[in-house]
Amino acid sequence: MADSKDVTLKIDDRDVTVPPGTLVIEAARRMGIEVPSFCYYPGLSLQAACRMCLVEVERAPKLQTACTLVAMPGMVVRTNTEQVHQARKAMLEFLLANHPLDCPVCDKGGECELQDMAFTYGADKSRFAEEKRHRPERKWSEAVYYDAPRCILCFRCVRVCDEGMDVKALGVGQRGSQSVIIPNGEDHLDCEECGMCIDICPVGALTSGTYRYKTRPWEMKYVSTVCAHCSNGCKTTLSVRNNEILRANNRDLSGFNKEFLCVKGRFGFDFTSHPERLKLPLVRRNGHLEPASWEDAIAEASRRLAEVHKASGADSIGFIGSNRTTNEENYLLGRIARASIGTNNLDHHRTADYPSLIAALGEKAAAATVTMTQLYEADAVLLIGDDPTQQNPLVAWQIRAAIRHRGSRLYVINAKSIKLRRKAREFVEVSQGGEAAAVSWLSGSDETLDPGVAESLSALKSALEKENNVVVVFGAELTGAAVRDLVKFGASLPGQTRYMALGDYANSRGASDMGLLPHLLPGYAPLADVKAREKFGKVWGAKLTNKPGLDARGMLAAATSGKLRALYVVGANPVKTFGVNANERLGKLDLLIVHDLFLTETAKLADIVLPAAAAYEKDGSVTNTAGEVQLVRKGGDVMGTRSDFDILRIFSHQLAEHGLGQAIRLRTPEAAFDEIRQSVAGYDLSMAALLLGEAERTSPISTAGGQAKFDAPVGAIFSAHDTLFASGSLGRYCTTILSLPEAGPKTTPEAGAHS
């Protein structure tokens, strides 16, 4: 229904009603009328530099630029008259005056907006007889190349770097026809290397170091999937040729991240083809890991695990899962641990306290959590801990966009002077680890704080009390009771306060949702919940124990004392993640089984190593840190590897032959997801929406009771504090990212998980 303030105008003899302030170019697009433009890009400041969007406006003395013309009531616009056609053709003639006619070798060929317009408007002749200006191509970084003669000076790259990324790494040098784009490092880029300047460029002036001169757009297949790195869940389109990923971008702008991808999303795909990828199972013989067949490796793994179970019992076996494997794989791992083996010794590297947030919100959890899109729409954001620019880049992008487009206000409590500080209305700098104490003070406790901090918090609190419908975003600095205090404080603010916990990796939230926790079943059902145990026991064909299990650190400590005899690790690197002394902590294990892509610190100690497929090589689903589920799609294969799903499924059959549990009959990830939808609280999602590539938000409700739900063991939840250029174990194998000078020595990961 149209608002009374909406504007009605006529475009090409058709009426259209749009909100006030809408540009004519956008009004035309709503009608399916494409008004060409090079410099215009939604979300960026208006430039009116290319003049391609000229249109006729009734009673106007001359043609107008549709990208700067605001729709007015009664306006009559024509976009396809002869005068408009000739004007656009003349603009193309100017743009092509110095543009090299090298379409056959230009990487943008087949995707070039200038090429499309030349075909559309027939600018096949030029009145400029002078020799075209020539400049050598410049290498700004291993990821970005610049060819000045191809540049049409639309300034999209300059604006997206300045306004969108808040980096200002690009500018314009010289004047007039001599103008060129220049980097901030004189002859090189010194920036976040996000590569957005490449994708936003309408021509072939900026090209990718990973893709240039390798193939043509029509020779590749395109696979829309989810980025394998941080927890934000950005959509990425993999461009694949001959089973090799050559490029990654959000080609169709289909995800909630739209055009945004950070350096890991755009260039961090080449770990899949790294020469150190494991392609054969390895079994320890005579003290050395030696290649073996899949049949022999899985058979030996199941036989030896059954022997440990028989000799020492279920509690002598532990399972450490991954925050990168899919929901289906995490679900199967939990099922094997609890139903086949009969233990709750199950955990993963927890990077955010999702259970405490869900528990604190209770029945309001579904409505009180916020999606990535809603974060952009927020009027006010309170950020506590974390460094989104480095650890959750899309969150930082959404916050900056909300401030830029909607005038949103940002309030920050942090122990570090993070980049987002310069966008904040109020910034409270606390001591290292002081975020929890600050939240406790805000919630009304008698917490003793430094007078300066208390004064700053008082000002921040006063400002927040004047806001409405605040979105609270927090990192691993808040756990357990601090999360409860945060929700208590949020409830005191005007309107509806909503929350987002920030994890580290692609499926950190999914790992928690699927119950890779020693005290919770899938859907955050506590072990003490008899009905929940009976429900999953019925689905899994086993009687589940309510005996509390060991967390990851507890399992590693038990390995030292000899109480834990076997450890099964899927897509994780606990030796590196938890900083343990490998010889002391893992030396007394009778059996260590590892799934991984590479021979990590943990895999090197294993008795059996099973080479797993990466996230870009399998199907399934993942859940981002905001609780939004998306489907991942298989982009390629690596010979010799198998998905964790297939390994676990086959392993369950082998265990069943040894009398441990029932074989898992779910043959595909789709079948497993159907079971998840039926049995896991909050996951009864629309398959139609997911299959269309949309994100569906989960709606979990915690049934845990008592204060124990807020007790997180010391050291159980912590962030790896990755940078933009590091992502757990994957960071070590992303060749392009490692080659960037900005990556520096920080790419050695603090944590590890694989796919």
C-alpha positions in Angstrom: 0.0 0.0 0.0 1.3 3.4 -1.0 2.2 5.9 1.7 0.5 9.3 1.6 3.9 10.9 1.2 4.9 8.7 -1.8 5.7 10.3 -5.1 4.0 9.4 -8.3 5.7 10.2 -11.6 5.6 9.0 -15.2 8.5 7.2 -16.9 8.2 6.2 -20.5 4.4 6.8 -20.4 4.0 4.5 -17.3 3.1 5.7 -13.8 5.3 4.6 -10.9 5.0 5.4 -7.2 8.1 5.6 -5.1 9.1 6.8 -1.7 10.2 10.5 -1.4 13.9 11.0 -2.1 14.1 8.2 -4.7 16.4 8.9 -7.6 14.9 8.6 -11.1 17.5 5.9 -12.0 16.2 3.7 -9.2 12.5 4.5 -10.0 13.2 3.4 -13.6 14.8 0.1 -12.3 11.8 -0.6 -10.2 9.8 -0.7 -13.5 12.3 -2.9 -15.2 13.8 0.0 -17.3 17.5 -0.1 -17.3 19.1 3.3 -17.4 22.8 2.8 -18.2 25.4 4.3 -15.9 29.0 3.7 -15.0 29.7 6.0 -12.1 26.4 5.4 -10.2 26.4 2.6 -7.7 23.7 2.1 -5.0 24.9 3.0 -1.5 27.8 5.3 -2.7 27.8 9.1 -3.0 26.5 10.5 -6.2 29.2 11.4 -8.8 27.5 12.3 -12.2 30.8 11.8 -13.9 30.1 9.5 -16.8 26.9 11.2 -18.1 25.6 7.9 -19.5 22.3 8.1 -17.5 21.0 11.2 -19.4 17.2 11.3 -19.7 14.6 13.7 -21.0 12.5 15.4 -18.5 9.4 17.3 -19.7 9.8 21.1 -19.4 13.5 20.8 -18.6 15.7 22.9 -20.9 18.3 20.0 -21.4 18.9 16.4 -20.7 19.3 15.5 -17.0 21.4 12.9 -15.2 19.0 10.3 -13.8 21.5 9.3 -11.1 21.3 12.7 -9.4 17.7 13.6 -10.3 15.2 13.1 -7.4 11.8 11.9 -8.4 9.2 14.6 -8.0 5.4 14.5 -8.2 4.0 14.8 -11.7 7.5 14.5 -13.3 7.4 13.1 -16.8 10.6 11.2 -17.8 11.6 9.6 -21.1 14.6 7.3 -21.2 14.7 6.0 -24.7 14.2 8.9 -27.2 16.4 9.6 -30.2 18.0 12.5 -28.4 18.8 10.4 -25.4 20.2 7.6 -27.6 22.5 10.0 -29.5 23.7 11.7 -26.2 24.6 8.3 -24.8 26.4 7.3 -28.0 28.4 10.6 -27.9 29.3 9.9 -24.2 30.6 6.5 -25.3 32.7 8.1 -28.0 34.4 10.3 -25.4 34.9 7.3 -23.1 36.5 5.3 -25.9 38.8 8.1 -27.1 41.7 6.8 -25.1 40.3 3.4 -24.1 42.4 0.6 -25.6 40.5 -1.7 -27.9 41.9 -4.8 -26.3 38.7 -6.7 -25.5 40.1 -10.0 -26.8 42.7 -10.0 -24.1 41.1 -8.0 -21.3 40.0 -10.0 -18.3 36.7 -8.1 -18.1 35.7 -9.3 -21.6 32.2 -10.7 -21.4 31.5 -9.0 -18.1 32.4 -5.4 -19.1 29.7 -2.7 -18.8 31.5 -0.5 -21.3 31.5 -3.3 -23.8 27.8 -3.9 -23.2 27.0 -0.3 -23.8 29.1 -0.1 -27.0 27.1 -3.0 -28.4 23.8 -1.4 -27.2 24.4 2.1 -28.6 26.6 1.2 -31.6 29.5 3.5 -30.8 31.6 1.8 -33.6 33.2 5.0 -35.0 35.3 7.7 -33.5 36.1 11.3 -34.7 39.3 11.3 -32.6 42.2 10.6 -34.9 44.9 11.3 -32.3 47.0 8.4 -31.0 45.6 7.0 -27.8 47.5 7.6 -24.6 49.5 4.7 -23.3 50.6 3.9 -19.8 52.1 0.7 -18.5 50.0 -1.6 -16.3 50.9 -1.3 -12.6 50.9 -4.0 -10.0 49.5 -2.5 -6.8 49.7 -5.7 -4.9 49.7 -9.5 -5.4 45.9 -9.2 -5.5 45.2 -6.0 -7.5 46.5 -4.8 -10.8 45.7 -1.4 -12.5 45.6 -0.6 -16.2 45.2 3.2 -16.5 44.3 3.4 -20.2 41.2 1.2 -19.5 40.0 3.4 -16.7 37.0 5.5 -17.5 37.3 7.6 -14.2 33.9 6.6 -12.8 35.5 6.8 -9.3 33.6 3.8 -8.0 36.8 2.3 -6.6 37.7 5.5 -4.8 34.3 5.9 -3.2 33.8 2.3 -2.1 37.3 2.3 -0.5 36.6 5.7 1.2 32.9 5.4 2.1 32.3 1.7 2.3 35.5 0.4 3.8 36.6 3.6 5.6 40.2 2.9 4.4 40.8 5.7 1.8 43.5 3.7 0.0 42.7 5.2 -3.5 42.5 8.7 -4.8 42.7 10.7 -8.1 45.9 12.2 -9.3 46.6 14.8 -12.0 43.8 16.7 -13.9 41.5 16.5 -16.9 42.3 13.8 -19.4 45.5 13.1 -17.6 43.7 11.9 -14.5 44.6 8.5 -13.0 43.7 6.5 -10.0 46.6 6.4 -7.5 47.2 4.2 -4.5 48.0 5.4 -1.0 51.4 3.7 -0.9 52.8 5.7 -3.9 53.4 2.7 -6.1 51.4 0.1 -4.1 48.3 -0.4 -2.0 48.4 -0.3 1.8 45.0 -1.3 2.8 42.7 -4.2 3.9 43.1 -5.8 0.4 39.4 -6.6 0.2 39.4 -6.4 -3.6 36.1 -4.6 -3.7 37.6 -2.1 -6.0 38.1 -4.9 -8.6 34.5 -6.1 -8.5 33.0 -2.7 -8.5 35.0 -1.5 -11.5 32.7 -1.5 -14.5 35.6 -2.1 -17.0 39.0 -3.9 -17.0 41.0 -1.2 -15.3 41.3 -3.1 -12.0 41.9 -6.9 -12.3 42.5 -9.7 -9.9 45.9 -11.3 -9.4 44.3 -14.7 -8.9 42.2 -14.7 -12.1 43.9 -12.5 -14.7 44.7 -14.1 -18.1 43.5 -17.6 -17.0 40.1 -18.0 -18.6 36.9 -16.4 -19.9 33.6 -16.0 -18.0 31.7 -18.2 -20.4 34.2 -21.1 -19.9 33.5 -21.4 -16.1 30.6 -22.7 -14.0 29.4 -20.6 -11.1 28.7 -22.1 -7.7 26.9 -19.9 -5.1 28.0 -21.0 -1.6 29.0 -19.6 1.8 32.5 -18.3 2.6 34.6 -20.8 4.5 36.3 -18.4 6.9 34.7 -16.1 9.5 31.3 -16.5 11.2 29.4 -13.8 9.3 28.2 -16.2 6.5 28.8 -14.0 3.5 27.6 -15.4 0.2 30.4 -16.0 -2.4 30.2 -17.2 -6.0 33.0 -19.6 -6.9 34.1 -19.4 -10.5 35.2 -22.9 -11.4 36.9 -24.3 -14.5 38.2 -27.9 -14.9 37.5 -28.6 -11.3 39.7 -25.6 -10.1 38.5 -22.6 -8.3 39.8 -19.5 -10.2 37.9 -16.7 -8.6 35.5 -15.8 -5.8 33.1 -12.9 -5.7 29.4 -12.3 -4.9 28.6 -12.3 -8.6 24.8 -12.0 -8.3 24.7 -10.0 -5.0 22.4 -12.7 -3.7 23.4 -12.7 0.0 22.8 -10.3 2.8 26.4 -9.2 2.2 25.5 -7.9 -1.3 28.7 -6.6 -2.9 30.8 -7.0 0.2 33.5 -9.6 0.7 36.7 -9.2 2.7 40.2 -10.4 1.6 39.4 -13.9 2.9 36.1 -14.2 1.1 37.5 -12.9 -2.2 41.1 -14.3 -2.3 41.1 -17.0 0.4 40.0 -20.0 -1.7 43.3 -21.3 -2.9 43.9 -23.5 0.2 41.8 -26.0 -1.7 44.6 -26.5 -4.3 47.6 -26.2 -1.9 50.3 -28.8 -2.6 50.2 -29.9 1.0 46.6 -31.1 0.9 46.2 -34.6 2.2 44.9 -37.0 -0.5 45.4 -40.4 1.0 44.5 -41.8 4.5 47.6 -42.2 6.7 48.0 -44.9 9.3 50.9 -45.0 11.8 53.1 -48.0 11.2 56.3 -48.6 13.1 56.2 -45.0 14.5 55.6 -43.3 11.1 52.4 -42.2 9.3 52.2 -44.2 6.1 49.6 -44.1 3.2 46.8 -46.6 3.4 43.5 -47.3 1.5 40.3 -45.8 2.8 38.9 -49.3 3.5 41.9 -50.2 5.7 42.1 -46.9 7.5 38.4 -46.7 8.5 38.4 -50.4 9.4 41.4 -50.0 11.6 40.0 -46.9 13.2 36.7 -48.5 14.1 38.4 -51.7 15.3 40.8 -49.9 17.6 38.1 -47.6 19.0 35.9 -50.6 19.8 38.9 -52.2 21.6 39.4 -49.1 23.7 35.6 -49.0 24.4 35.6 -52.6 25.5 38.8 -52.3 27.6 38.2 -48.9 29.3 34.5 -47.9 28.7 32.7 -45.1 27.0 34.1 -42.4 29.3 37.6 -43.2 28.2 36.8 -41.8 24.7 36.5 -38.2 23.7 35.3 -36.3 20.6 36.4 -32.8 19.5 34.4 -31.4 16.6 34.8 -28.4 14.3 33.4 -24.9 14.0 33.8 -25.2 10.2 32.2 -28.5 9.3 28.6 -28.4 8.2 25.6 -28.7 10.5 24.9 -32.2 9.1 28.5 -33.3 9.9 28.4 -31.9 13.4 25.0 -33.6 14.0 26.5 -36.9 12.9 29.5 -36.5 15.1 27.3 -35.8 18.1 25.2 -38.8 17.2 28.2 -41.2 17.0 29.6 -39.9 20.3 26.3 -40.1 22.3 24.5 -42.9 20.6 27.2 -45.2 19.2 29.9 -44.8 21.9 27.7 -43.6 24.8 29.7 -40.6 26.0 29.1 -36.9 26.5 32.8 -36.2 26.2 32.1 -33.9 23.2 33.2 -30.3 22.5 34.7 -27.9 20.0 36.6 -24.6 20.1 33.9 -22.4 21.4 34.4 -18.8 20.3 31.2 -17.2 21.6 28.8 -18.1 24.4 25.7 -18.8 22.4 24.2 -21.1 25.0 24.2 -18.4 27.7 22.6 -15.9 25.3 19.9 -18.3 24.3 19.3 -19.2 28.0 19.2 -15.6 29.1 16.7 -14.7 26.4 14.5 -17.8 27.1 11.3 -17.8 25.2 12.1 -14.5 23.6 15.3 -15.8 21.9 13.8 -15.9 18.4 12.5 -12.3 18.5 15.4 -10.9 20.5 18.2 -12.0 18.2 19.2 -9.9 15.2 20.1 -10.8 11.6 22.8 -9.2 9.5 20.2 -7.3 7.6 18.5 -6.0 10.7 21.9 -4.9 12.0 22.1 -2.6 9.0 18.6 -1.3 9.8 19.5 -0.6 13.5 19.1 3.0 14.8 21.7 2.4 17.5 24.3 -0.3 18.1 26.2 -1.1 21.3 29.4 -3.0 20.6 31.1 -4.8 23.5 34.5 -6.4 22.9 35.6 -8.1 19.7 37.2 -6.2 16.8 34.7 -6.6 14.0 36.9 -5.0 11.3 39.4 -7.8 11.9 37.3 -10.7 13.1 33.8 -10.1 11.7 34.3 -7.9 8.7 30.6 -8.0 7.5 29.4 -6.8 10.9 31.8 -3.9 10.6 30.6 -3.2 7.1 26.9 -3.2 8.2 27.6 -0.9 11.1 29.5 1.6 8.9 26.7 1.4 6.2 24.0 2.0 8.9 25.9 5.1 10.1 26.5 6.4 6.6 23.0 5.7 5.1 20.7 5.9 8.1 22.5 8.1 10.6 22.7 5.2 13.1 24.6 5.8 16.4 27.4 3.5 17.5 28.5 3.0 21.2 31.5 1.0 22.0 33.0 -0.7 25.1 36.4 -2.2 24.4 39.8 -2.8 25.9 41.4 -2.0 22.5 41.3 1.2 20.4 39.6 -0.6 17.5 39.1 1.0 14.0 35.3 1.4 14.6 36.2 3.8 17.5 36.3 6.7 15.0 32.7 6.0 14.1 31.4 5.8 17.7 29.3 8.4 19.5 30.7 7.1 22.8 33.8 5.0 23.3 34.6 3.5 26.7 38.1 2.0 26.9 38.3 -0.5 29.7 41.3 -2.5 31.0 42.2 -5.8 29.4 39.3 -8.2 30.1 37.3 -5.5 31.8 34.3 -5.7 29.5 32.4 -8.1 31.8 32.9 -5.8 34.8 31.6 -2.9 32.7 28.5 -4.8 31.8 28.0 -5.8 35.4 28.2 -2.1 36.4 25.7 -1.2 33.7 23.2 -3.9 34.9 23.2 -2.2 38.4 25.7 -4.2 40.4 28.0 -2.6 42.9 31.0 -3.5 40.8 34.0 -1.2 41.6 35.5 0.4 38.6 38.2 3.0 37.9 36.6 6.4 38.3 37.4 7.5 34.8 35.8 4.3 33.3 32.8 4.7 35.6 32.3 8.3 34.4 32.5 7.2 30.7 30.1 4.3 31.3 27.7 6.7 33.0 27.7 9.0 29.9 27.3 6.0 27.6 24.4 4.7 29.7 22.6 8.0 29.6 23.0 8.2 25.9 21.6 4.6 25.4 18.6 5.4 27.6 17.6 8.0 25.0 17.8 5.5 22.2 15.1 3.1 21.1 15.4 -0.5 20.0 19.1 -0.9 20.5 21.1 -3.7 18.9 23.8 -5.2 21.2 26.7 -6.9 19.6 29.3 -8.7 21.8 32.3 -11.0 21.5 33.9 -13.8 23.5 34.8 -11.3 26.2 31.3 -11.8 27.7 30.5 -15.3 28.9 28.2 -17.0 31.5 26.9 -14.6 34.1 28.2 -11.5 32.1 25.8 -12.4 29.3 22.9 -12.7 31.8 23.9 -9.2 33.1 24.0 -7.9 29.6 20.4 -9.1 28.8 19.3 -7.6 32.2 20.7 -4.2 31.2 19.2 -4.5 27.7 15.8 -5.1 29.1 16.0 -1.8 30.9 16.5 0.2 27.7 13.5 1.7 25.8 11.9 -0.4 23.0 13.1 -3.9 22.1 16.7 -4.6 22.6 18.1 -7.3 20.3 21.4 -9.2 20.5 24.1 -10.8 18.4 27.0 -12.9 19.8 30.1 -12.8 17.6 31.9 -16.1 17.0 35.0 -16.7 14.9 34.5 -19.3 12.3 32.1 -20.3 9.5 30.0 -22.6 11.6 30.8 -21.6 15.1 27.1 -21.0 15.8 26.1 -24.3 14.0 28.5 -26.3 16.1 26.7 -25.1 19.3 23.2 -25.5 17.8 24.0 -29.1 16.8 25.1 -29.9 20.4 28.9 -30.2 20.1 28.9 -29.4 23.8 29.4 -31.7 26.8 26.3 -30.4 28.7 23.8 -29.7 25.9 22.0 -31.8 23.3 21.2 -30.3 19.8 18.9 -27.3 20.1 20.4 -26.4 23.6 18.4 -29.1 25.4 20.2 -29.9 28.7 21.3 -33.4 29.4 19.0 -33.4 32.5 16.0 -33.0 30.2 14.5 -36.5 30.2 12.1 -35.7 27.3 14.9 -34.4 25.2 17.1 -37.4 25.9 14.2 -39.7 25.0 13.4 -37.8 21.8 17.0 -38.0 20.5 17.4 -41.5 21.8 14.4 -42.6 19.8 15.6 -40.9 16.7 19.2 -42.3 17.1 18.1 -45.8 18.3 20.0 -45.7 21.6 19.5 -44.8 25.3 21.4 -41.6 26.0 23.3 -41.0 29.3 22.8 -37.9 31.3 26.3 -38.1 32.8 28.1 -34.8 32.2 31.0 -35.0 29.8 34.4 -33.4 29.7 35.0 -30.2 27.7 37.9 -29.9 25.3 40.4 -28.8 27.9 39.1 -31.5 30.3 39.7 -34.1 27.6 43.2 -32.9 27.0 43.9 -33.0 30.7 42.5 -36.5 31.0 44.7 -37.6 28.2 47.7 -36.5 30.3 46.6 -38.5 33.3 45.7 -41.5 31.3 41.9 -41.4 32.0 41.2 -40.6 28.4 42.4 -43.4 26.2 41.1 -42.4 22.7 40.4 -39.0 21.1 38.5 -38.5 17.8 39.1 -35.1 16.3 37.1 -33.8 13.3 38.3 -30.7 11.6 40.0 -29.2 14.6 43.6 -28.7 15.8 43.4 -28.8 19.6 47.2 -28.9 20.0 47.5 -25.5 18.5 44.1 -24.1 19.5 44.5 -24.8 23.2 48.3 -24.3 23.3 49.0 -27.6 24.9 52.3 -29.4 25.1 51.7 -32.2 22.6 54.0 -34.7 24.2 52.7 -34.1 27.7 49.0 -33.9 26.9 48.5 -36.4 24.1 51.4 -38.9 24.6 49.3 -41.3 26.8 46.5 -41.8 24.4 46.1 -45.3 23.0 44.4 -43.9 19.9 44.2 -40.5 18.2 42.0 -40.3 15.0 42.0 -37.0 13.0 40.0 -35.7 10.0 41.7 -32.8 8.3 42.8 -31.2 5.0 46.4 -30.8 6.1 48.9 -32.4 8.4 48.4 -30.0 11.3 50.1 -30.1 14.7 47.4 -32.5 15.9 47.3 -34.6 12.8 51.1 -35.2 13.0 50.5 -36.9 16.4 47.6 -39.0 15.1 47.5 -42.8 14.7 45.1 -42.5 11.8 44.6 -39.4 9.6 41.6 -39.2 7.2 41.9 -36.6 4.4 38.7 -34.5 4.4 37.0 -32.4 1.8 37.0 -28.6 2.2 33.8 -26.5 2.6 34.0 -25.6 -1.1 34.0 -29.3 -2.0 30.8 -30.5 -0.4 27.1 -29.8 0.1 25.3 -29.1 3.4 24.3 -26.2 5.5 25.9 -23.8 7.9 24.6 -21.3 10.5 26.2 -17.9 10.8 26.8 -16.1 14.1 23.4 -14.4 13.8 21.7 -17.7 13.6 21.0 -17.6 9.9 21.1 -20.9 8.1 22.4 -21.1 4.5 23.2 -23.9 2.1 26.8 -24.6 1.0 27.3 -26.0 -2.5 29.9 -28.2 -3.9 32.3 -26.3 -6.2 34.9 -28.9 -7.0 36.6 -32.1 -6.0 40.1 -33.1 -4.8 41.0 -36.6 -5.7 41.4 -38.9 -2.7 39.4 -36.9 -0.1 36.0 -37.6 1.3 33.5 -35.3 3.1 33.4 -35.5 6.8 29.7 -36.5 6.4 30.7 -39.6 4.3 33.5 -40.5 6.6 31.3 -40.4 9.7 28.5 -42.2 8.0 30.7 -45.1 6.9 32.4 -45.1 10.3 29.1 -45.6 12.0 28.5 -48.7 9.9 31.9 -50.1 10.9 31.3 -49.4 14.6 27.9 -51.1 14.4 29.7 -54.2 13.2 31.7 -54.1 16.4 28.5 -53.9 18.4 28.7 -50.1 19.0 25.4 -48.4 18.2 23.3 -48.4 15.1 24.6 -47.7 11.6 23.5 -44.2 10.4 21.2 -44.7 7.4 21.3 -41.1 6.3 23.0 -41.3 2.9 23.1 -37.6 2.0 23.4 -34.3 3.7 19.9 -33.5 2.5 18.5 -36.5 4.4 20.4 -35.5 7.5 19.1 -32.0 7.3 15.5 -33.3 7.1 16.2 -35.2 10.3 17.6 -32.0 11.9 14.6 -30.0 10.8 12.3 -32.6 12.6 14.3 -33.1 15.8 16.4 -30.0 16.6 14.5 -27.1 18.2 14.5 -23.9 16.0 15.6 -25.7 12.8 12.1 -26.3 11.3 13.0 -24.0 8.4 11.6 -23.4 4.9 13.4 -25.6 2.4 12.0 -23.6 -0.4 13.7 -20.4 0.8 17.0 -22.2 1.5 17.0 -23.8 -2.0 16.4 -20.3 -3.5 19.7 -19.2 -1.9 18.1 -17.2 1.0 19.1 -17.3 4.6 16.6 -18.6 7.1 16.9 -17.6 10.8 16.7 -20.3 13.5 14.4 -19.8 16.5 15.9 -21.8 19.4 14.4 -21.7 22.8 16.4 -22.8 25.8 14.7 -25.1 28.3 17.6 -25.1 30.7 16.8 -24.1 34.2 18.8 -22.7 37.2 21.9 -20.7 37.4 24.1 -23.5 36.0 23.1 -22.5 32.5 25.3 -19.4 32.9 28.3 -21.2 34.2 31.0 -21.5 31.5 34.2 -23.3 32.5 37.2 -21.0 32.7 39.0 -21.0 29.4 36.2 -22.9 27.6 35.1 -19.9 25.5 37.8 -17.8 23.8 38.4 -16.0 20.5 41.4 -16.8 18.4 41.7 -13.1 17.6 42.4 -13.7 14.0 43.2 -10.8 11.7 41.7 -10.1 8.3 44.5 -12.1 6.9 44.4 -15.2 9.2 41.7 -17.8 9.7 42.7 -20.7 11.9 44.6 -23.4 10.2 43.3 -22.3 6.8 45.2 -19.1 7.0 48.5 -20.9 6.6 47.5 -22.4 3.3 45.9 -19.4 1.6 48.8 -18.6 -0.7 47.5 -15.3 -2.2 46.7 -13.9 1.3 50.1 -14.9 2.6 51.8 -13.0 -0.2 50.2 -9.7 0.8 52.5 -7.4 2.8 49.6 -6.5 5.1 49.4 -10.1 6.2 52.9 -9.9 7.8 53.8 -12.4 10.5 50.3 -12.4 12.0 49.1 -15.1 9.6 50.4 -17.8 11.8 47.1 -18.9 13.4 46.3 -19.1 17.0 43.6 -21.7 16.4 42.8 -24.4 13.9 39.8 -26.0 12.2 39.5 -27.2 8.7 36.6 -27.2 6.4 
